[in-house]
Amino acid sequence: MVELYLKVAAGGLLIGTVYALIAIGLTIIFGVMRVVNFAHGEMVVMGMYLGYALWTLFAIPAIPAALIAAVVLFGLGVFLQVTVVSRFVGRPQHSQFILFIAFALVITGLHLMLMGPDARSVMAPISFQTYSVGGLRLDAARVQAAATALVMILALVAFLRFTFIGRAIRAAADNPLGAEVVGIRSGRVYAVTAGIGLACAGAAGALVSPLFDAQPFLAPEFTLLAFIIVIIGGLGSLTGALIGGLLIGVAEGFAALLINPAMKSMFSYGLLIAVLLLRPAGLFGGREAR
């Protein structure tokens, strides 16, 4: 029984790391631009479809597919920011909500047109492999997805701390007006930020393509999941998104084991309510883009 609990906890931590990458994409956009991306789940599904297409057409595994998806979604994020979203930064929140809900509906419609409503699964050999770690047998696909997601998260943290554009992003998050005064171009910073946010979502989608079947109507589930994690961790906090993702992953795993797999979302929302009651700003609220 102890071994079973350890396996569930380990599996929750592994999938929670990928959840954290999804949430970091959402929180970095909000932390810098104060824009809430309601189409974030659609970007994750786009990454899943890219992972499926790259495997089906070229037999490209999930990890390199995630890198390709990150590049593609980064370009899409920059394009959308420069052409459309930049006009809505600073506008009332209801205008932003309508814009991103429209994005979500358009992207879901495109998914339906191009891929159809049927679920698309990646039947890669890794989906049937396991690793033995300390006597525990863990799904190889989850281990590789979690390891890749963690490397991407650490690379993003290093980028934000040690590069010029990374420091500019942090400055714009902390004090937008002050950043403008010292010569930081907010338009360029926002474009890179949007690209990073969507790249995180796309990479995470490709990483989970061997784990979950891709289908258009899966997007709202990922959007809600990202919001739960971000609110638990604290809006704008990368550390909070990581911790929140791990907590949700473990909570879902134990809920599926102890109660019912269909009830796993109940634990997530219960944890959200508990955090909001005890710490309304989230576990790491106020630590923006860090």
BABA-780789 format. One record per residue (C-alpha): residue number from 1; residue in one letter; x, y, z. Coordinates in nm, 4 decimals. Example, Ala and Ser with C-alpha at 12.3 -4.5 7.8 and 13.67 -1.06 7.14 Angstrom:
% residues 2
[site 1 'a' [1.2300 -0.4500 0.7800]] [site 2 's' [1.3670 -0.1060 0.7140]] 
This chain:
% residues 290
[site 1 'm' [0.0000 0.0000 0.0000]] [site 2 'v' [0.2841 0.2402 0.0814]] [site 3 'e' [0.4422 0.1670 -0.2551]] [site 4 'l' [0.1131 0.2476 -0.4259]] [site 5 'y' [0.0874 0.5824 -0.2471]] [site 6 'l' [0.4464 0.6662 -0.3396]] [site 7 'k' [0.3782 0.5798 -0.7019]] [site 8 'v' [0.0687 0.8014 -0.7069]] [site 9 'a' [0.2602 1.0890 -0.5440]] [site 10 'a' [0.5469 1.0521 -0.7914]] [site 11 'g' [0.3068 1.0395 -1.0855]] [site 12 'g' [0.1300 1.3506 -0.9550]] [site 13 'l' [0.4586 1.5393 -0.9238]] [site 14 'l' [0.5557 1.4391 -1.2776]] [site 15 'i' [0.2335 1.5523 -1.4444]] [site 16 'g' [0.2231 1.8522 -1.2091]] [site 17 't' [0.5523 1.9745 -1.3539]] [site 18 'v' [0.3952 1.9833 -1.6995]] [site 19 'y' [0.0888 2.1561 -1.5522]] [site 20 'a' [0.3267 2.4139 -1.4073]] [site 21 'l' [0.4739 2.4848 -1.7515]] [site 22 'i' [0.1216 2.5473 -1.8823]] [site 23 'a' [0.0435 2.7813 -1.5926]] [site 24 'i' [0.3727 2.9691 -1.6260]] [site 25 'g' [0.2769 3.0596 -1.9817]] [site 26 'l' [-0.0448 3.2129 -1.8502]] [site 27 't' [0.1048 3.3879 -1.5496]] [site 28 'i' [0.3974 3.5508 -1.7301]] [site 29 'i' [0.1585 3.7179 -1.9758]] [site 30 'f' [-0.0573 3.8475 -1.6931]] [site 31 'g' [0.2395 3.9484 -1.4782]] [site 32 'v' [0.3899 4.1663 -1.7501]] [site 33 'm' [0.0974 4.2906 -1.9597]] [site 34 'r' [-0.1921 4.2568 -1.7105]] [site 35 'v' [-0.3801 4.0652 -1.9799]] [site 36 'v' [-0.5654 3.7407 -1.9052]] [site 37 'n' [-0.5406 3.4906 -2.1906]] [site 38 'f' [-0.8700 3.3016 -2.1983]] [site 39 'a' [-0.7482 3.1175 -2.5090]] [site 40 'h' [-0.4559 2.9583 -2.3252]] [site 41 'g' [-0.6048 2.6086 -2.3314]] [site 42 'e' [-0.6524 2.6343 -2.7069]] [site 43 'm' [-0.2784 2.7006 -2.7386]] [site 44 'v' [-0.2068 2.3857 -2.5368]] [site 45 'v' [-0.4323 2.1843 -2.7680]] [site 46 'm' [-0.2549 2.3390 -3.0651]] [site 47 'g' [0.0697 2.2041 -2.9217]] [site 48 'm' [-0.0941 1.8629 -2.8805]] [site 49 'y' [-0.1992 1.8600 -3.2448]] [site 50 'l' [0.1506 1.9649 -3.3502]] [site 51 'g' [0.2912 1.6785 -3.1439]] [site 52 'y' [0.0445 1.4402 -3.3069]] [site 53 'a' [0.1202 1.5669 -3.6587]] [site 54 'l' [0.4979 1.5585 -3.6130]] [site 55 'w' [0.4829 1.2013 -3.4845]] [site 56 't' [0.2345 1.0799 -3.7470]] [site 57 'l' [0.4086 1.2414 -4.0448]] [site 58 'f' [0.7748 1.2358 -3.9466]] [site 59 'a' [0.7975 1.0050 -3.6402]] [site 60 'i' [0.9383 1.2933 -3.4332]] [site 61 'p' [0.9215 1.2069 -3.0587]] [site 62 'a' [0.7594 1.4293 -2.7977]] [site 63 'i' [1.0716 1.6104 -2.6734]] [site 64 'p' [1.1927 1.7473 -3.0100]] [site 65 'a' [0.8278 1.8021 -3.1036]] [site 66 'a' [0.7932 2.0186 -2.7928]] [site 67 'l' [1.0867 2.2331 -2.9043]] [site 68 'i' [0.9330 2.2735 -3.2497]] [site 69 'a' [0.5935 2.3545 -3.0993]] [site 70 'a' [0.7572 2.6133 -2.8709]] [site 71 'v' [0.9145 2.7886 -3.1703]] [site 72 'v' [0.5897 2.7819 -3.3707]] [site 73 'l' [0.3780 2.9096 -3.0823]] [site 74 'f' [0.6391 3.1731 -2.9957]] [site 75 'g' [0.6053 3.3104 -3.3480]] [site 76 'l' [0.2261 3.2998 -3.3229]] [site 77 'g' [0.2363 3.4822 -2.9894]] [site 78 'v' [0.4566 3.7592 -3.1283]] [site 79 'f' [0.2328 3.7912 -3.4356]] [site 80 'l' [-0.0897 3.8130 -3.2342]] [site 81 'q' [0.0626 4.0608 -2.9906]] [site 82 'v' [0.1946 4.2941 -3.2604]] [site 83 't' [-0.1137 4.2811 -3.4805]] [site 84 'v' [-0.4074 4.2583 -3.2392]] [site 85 'v' [-0.3400 4.2260 -2.8664]] [site 86 's' [-0.1246 4.5404 -2.8440]] [site 87 'r' [-0.4357 4.7455 -2.9218]] [site 88 'f' [-0.6093 4.6000 -2.6155]] [site 89 'v' [-0.3309 4.6366 -2.3558]] [site 90 'g' [-0.4528 4.8935 -2.1068]] [site 91 'r' [-0.8152 4.8725 -2.2181]] [site 92 'p' [-1.0932 4.7713 -1.9753]] [site 93 'q' [-1.0776 4.4079 -1.8772]] [site 94 'h' [-1.4133 4.3205 -2.0321]] [site 95 's' [-1.2740 4.4204 -2.3733]] [site 96 'q' [-0.9753 4.1938 -2.3198]] [site 97 'f' [-1.1995 3.9084 -2.2089]] [site 98 'i' [-1.4116 3.9344 -2.5237]] [site 99 'l' [-1.0995 3.9438 -2.7435]] [site 100 'f' [-0.9469 3.6274 -2.5989]] [site 101 'i' [-1.2777 3.4418 -2.5871]] [site 102 'a' [-1.3100 3.5252 -2.9571]] [site 103 'f' [-0.9583 3.3872 -3.0113]] [site 104 'a' [-1.0592 3.0693 -2.8290]] [site 105 'l' [-1.3702 3.0194 -3.0416]] [site 106 'v' [-1.1831 3.0834 -3.3658]] [site 107 'i' [-0.9007 2.8443 -3.2758]] [site 108 't' [-1.1447 2.5721 -3.1684]] [site 109 'g' [-1.3293 2.6155 -3.4967]] [site 110 'l' [-1.0042 2.5811 -3.6893]] [site 111 'h' [-0.9172 2.2665 -3.4940]] [site 112 'l' [-1.2552 2.1202 -3.5873]] [site 113 'm' [-1.2141 2.2137 -3.9533]] [site 114 'l' [-0.8602 2.0819 -3.9878]] [site 115 'm' [-0.8571 1.7828 -3.7524]] [site 116 'g' [-1.2235 1.6970 -3.6986]] [site 117 'p' [-1.3961 1.6205 -3.3670]] [site 118 'd' [-1.2420 1.2751 -3.3205]] [site 119 'a' [-0.9672 1.2239 -3.0630]] [site 120 'r' [-0.6156 1.1926 -3.2036]] [site 121 's' [-0.3708 0.9754 -3.0126]] [site 122 'v' [0.0066 0.9409 -3.0414]] [site 123 'm' [0.0863 0.5691 -3.0359]] [site 124 'a' [0.4585 0.6072 -2.9723]] [site 125 'p' [0.6656 0.3256 -2.8187]] [site 126 'i' [0.7386 0.5427 -2.5158]] [site 127 's' [0.3693 0.5292 -2.4241]] [site 128 'f' [0.4180 0.1633 -2.3300]] [site 129 'q' [0.7547 0.1924 -2.1549]] [site 130 't' [0.8351 0.2386 -1.7862]] [site 131 'y' [1.1367 0.3360 -1.5748]] [site 132 's' [1.2298 0.1758 -1.2455]] [site 133 'v' [1.3248 0.4440 -0.9928]] [site 134 'g' [1.3914 0.3372 -0.6347]] [site 135 'g' [1.1720 0.0332 -0.6728]] [site 136 'l' [0.8875 0.2365 -0.8287]] [site 137 'r' [0.7831 0.1811 -1.1878]] [site 138 'l' [0.6992 0.5120 -1.3526]] [site 139 'd' [0.5598 0.5827 -1.6977]] [site 140 'a' [0.8471 0.6747 -1.9271]] [site 141 'a' [0.6334 0.9307 -2.1125]] [site 142 'r' [0.5531 1.1128 -1.7866]] [site 143 'v' [0.9145 1.1071 -1.6692]] [site 144 'q' [1.0452 1.2486 -1.9963]] [site 145 'a' [0.7672 1.5083 -2.0162]] [site 146 'a' [0.8315 1.6233 -1.6582]] [site 147 'a' [1.2087 1.6360 -1.7062]] [site 148 't' [1.1737 1.8385 -2.0260]] [site 149 'a' [0.9189 2.0733 -1.8679]] [site 150 'l' [1.1472 2.1288 -1.5676]] [site 151 'v' [1.4443 2.2068 -1.7926]] [site 152 'm' [1.2300 2.4559 -1.9854]] [site 153 'i' [1.1130 2.6207 -1.6638]] [site 154 'l' [1.4689 2.6526 -1.5330]] [site 155 'a' [1.5839 2.7865 -1.8710]] [site 156 'l' [1.3071 3.0471 -1.8594]] [site 157 'v' [1.4046 3.1520 -1.5067]] [site 158 'a' [1.7683 3.1863 -1.6168]] [site 159 'f' [1.6574 3.3843 -1.9223]] [site 160 'l' [1.4582 3.6265 -1.7074]] [site 161 'r' [1.7425 3.6732 -1.4579]] [site 162 'f' [2.0553 3.6856 -1.6715]] [site 163 't' [1.9669 3.8296 -2.0124]] [site 164 'f' [1.9011 4.1909 -2.1046]] [site 165 'i' [1.5573 4.1263 -2.2493]] [site 166 'g' [1.4757 3.9065 -1.9479]] [site 167 'r' [1.5631 4.1872 -1.7086]] [site 168 'a' [1.3595 4.4246 -1.9249]] [site 169 'i' [1.0601 4.1921 -1.8920]] [site 170 'r' [1.0991 4.1860 -1.5131]] [site 171 'a' [1.1327 4.5638 -1.5039]] [site 172 'a' [0.8182 4.6083 -1.7120]] [site 173 'a' [0.6350 4.3698 -1.4796]] [site 174 'd' [0.7450 4.5553 -1.1653]] [site 175 'n' [0.7041 4.9136 -1.2920]] [site 176 'p' [0.5778 4.9670 -1.6494]] [site 177 'l' [0.6089 5.3456 -1.6364]] [site 178 'g' [0.9557 5.3333 -1.4834]] [site 179 'a' [1.0643 5.0880 -1.7535]] [site 180 'e' [0.9470 5.3295 -2.0218]] [site 181 'v' [1.1323 5.6175 -1.8546]] [site 182 'v' [1.4676 5.4350 -1.8652]] [site 183 'g' [1.4260 5.3528 -2.2341]] [site 184 'i' [1.2764 5.0036 -2.2335]] [site 185 'r' [1.0468 4.9630 -2.5328]] [site 186 's' [0.7268 4.8178 -2.3962]] [site 187 'g' [0.6065 4.7031 -2.7383]] [site 188 'r' [0.9107 4.4819 -2.7892]] [site 189 'v' [0.8929 4.3503 -2.4325]] [site 190 'y' [0.5237 4.2675 -2.4669]] [site 191 'a' [0.5813 4.0879 -2.7971]] [site 192 'v' [0.8543 3.8681 -2.6482]] [site 193 't' [0.6409 3.8061 -2.3390]] [site 194 'a' [0.3425 3.6951 -2.5470]] [site 195 'g' [0.5699 3.4693 -2.7481]] [site 196 'i' [0.7113 3.3104 -2.4325]] [site 197 'g' [0.3658 3.2571 -2.2842]] [site 198 'l' [0.2352 3.0789 -2.5909]] [site 199 'a' [0.5610 2.8857 -2.6334]] [site 200 'c' [0.5168 2.7405 -2.2833]] [site 201 'a' [0.1628 2.6327 -2.3687]] [site 202 'g' [0.2618 2.4808 -2.7025]] [site 203 'a' [0.5603 2.2934 -2.5607]] [site 204 'a' [0.3486 2.1530 -2.2768]] [site 205 'g' [0.0840 2.0411 -2.5259]] [site 206 'a' [0.3383 1.8522 -2.7352]] [site 207 'l' [0.4846 1.6921 -2.4215]] [site 208 'v' [0.1470 1.5533 -2.3118]] [site 209 's' [0.0479 1.4353 -2.6613]] [site 210 'p' [0.1593 1.0763 -2.5800]] [site 211 'l' [-0.0404 1.0938 -2.2541]] [site 212 'f' [-0.3735 1.2507 -2.3586]] [site 213 'd' [-0.5698 1.2213 -2.6798]] [site 214 'a' [-0.5921 1.5531 -2.8613]] [site 215 'q' [-0.9401 1.6838 -2.9382]] [site 216 'p' [-1.0714 2.0399 -2.9819]] [site 217 'f' [-1.3020 2.0504 -2.6803]] [site 218 'l' [-1.0212 1.9612 -2.4380]] [site 219 'a' [-0.9076 2.3258 -2.4403]] [site 220 'p' [-1.1419 2.4666 -2.1692]] [site 221 'e' [-1.0186 2.2009 -1.9272]] [site 222 'f' [-0.6587 2.3156 -1.9731]] [site 223 't' [-0.7616 2.6810 -1.9439]] [site 224 'l' [-0.9424 2.6193 -1.6146]] [site 225 'l' [-0.6529 2.4094 -1.4881]] [site 226 'a' [-0.4060 2.6877 -1.5662]] [site 227 'f' [-0.6253 2.9447 -1.3887]] [site 228 'i' [-0.6552 2.7246 -1.0781]] [site 229 'i' [-0.2776 2.6820 -1.0609]] [site 230 'v' [-0.2081 3.0501 -1.1200]] [site 231 'i' [-0.4580 3.1608 -0.8548]] [site 232 'i' [-0.3224 2.9107 -0.6023]] [site 233 'g' [0.0371 3.0132 -0.6678]] [site 234 'g' [-0.0316 3.3843 -0.6982]] [site 235 'l' [-0.0905 3.5909 -1.0114]] [site 236 'g' [0.2369 3.6787 -1.1821]] [site 237 's' [0.4574 3.4437 -0.9775]] [site 238 'l' [0.6626 3.1811 -1.1615]] [site 239 't' [0.7529 3.0111 -0.8337]] [site 240 'g' [0.3862 3.0036 -0.7393]] [site 241 'a' [0.2942 2.8491 -1.0742]] [site 242 'l' [0.5504 2.5720 -1.0225]] [site 243 'i' [0.4387 2.4947 -0.6668]] [site 244 'g' [0.0720 2.5213 -0.7655]] [site 245 'g' [0.1213 2.2812 -1.0543]] [site 246 'l' [0.2864 2.0240 -0.8291]] [site 247 'l' [0.0106 2.0562 -0.5682]] [site 248 'i' [-0.2628 2.0105 -0.8271]] [site 249 'g' [-0.0874 1.7139 -0.9842]] [site 250 'v' [-0.0548 1.5335 -0.6512]] [site 251 'a' [-0.4093 1.6272 -0.5441]] [site 252 'e' [-0.5563 1.4893 -0.8661]] [site 253 'g' [-0.3578 1.1687 -0.8333]] [site 254 'f' [-0.4767 1.0953 -0.4791]] [site 255 'a' [-0.8333 1.1965 -0.5619]] [site 256 'a' [-0.8380 0.9462 -0.8480]] [site 257 'l' [-0.6965 0.6758 -0.6187]] [site 258 'l' [-0.8961 0.7345 -0.3005]] [site 259 'i' [-1.2315 0.8522 -0.4363]] [site 260 'n' [-1.3002 0.8297 -0.8078]] [site 261 'p' [-1.1071 0.9374 -1.1194]] [site 262 'a' [-1.4093 1.1437 -1.2243]] [site 263 'm' [-1.3857 1.3395 -0.8966]] [site 264 'k' [-1.0257 1.4531 -0.9297]] [site 265 's' [-1.1314 1.8060 -1.0261]] [site 266 'm' [-1.3157 1.8312 -0.6938]] [site 267 'f' [-0.9850 1.8166 -0.5064]] [site 268 's' [-0.8367 2.0847 -0.7307]] [site 269 'y' [-1.1255 2.3225 -0.6690]] [site 270 'g' [-1.1228 2.2353 -0.2984]] [site 271 'l' [-0.7559 2.3269 -0.2790]] [site 272 'l' [-0.8319 2.6498 -0.4666]] [site 273 'i' [-1.1045 2.7428 -0.2164]] [site 274 'a' [-0.8773 2.6663 0.0806]] [site 275 'v' [-0.5976 2.8855 -0.0578]] [site 276 'l' [-0.8369 3.1712 -0.1341]] [site 277 'l' [-0.9722 3.1567 0.2208]] [site 278 'l' [-0.6298 3.1467 0.3863]] [site 279 'r' [-0.4228 3.3528 0.1394]] [site 280 'p' [-0.6447 3.5473 -0.1041]] [site 281 'a' [-0.3411 3.6664 -0.3009]] [site 282 'g' [-0.2151 3.3114 -0.3482]] [site 283 'l' [0.0839 3.1345 -0.1990]] [site 284 'f' [0.3340 3.3638 -0.3693]] [site 285 'g' [0.1114 3.6551 -0.4634]] [site 286 'g' [0.2856 3.9772 -0.5591]] [site 287 'r' [0.6104 3.8158 -0.6754]] [site 288 'e' [0.5665 3.9003 -1.0384]] [site 289 'a' [0.7697 3.7495 -1.3234]] [site 290 'r' [1.0119 3.5880 -1.0768]] 
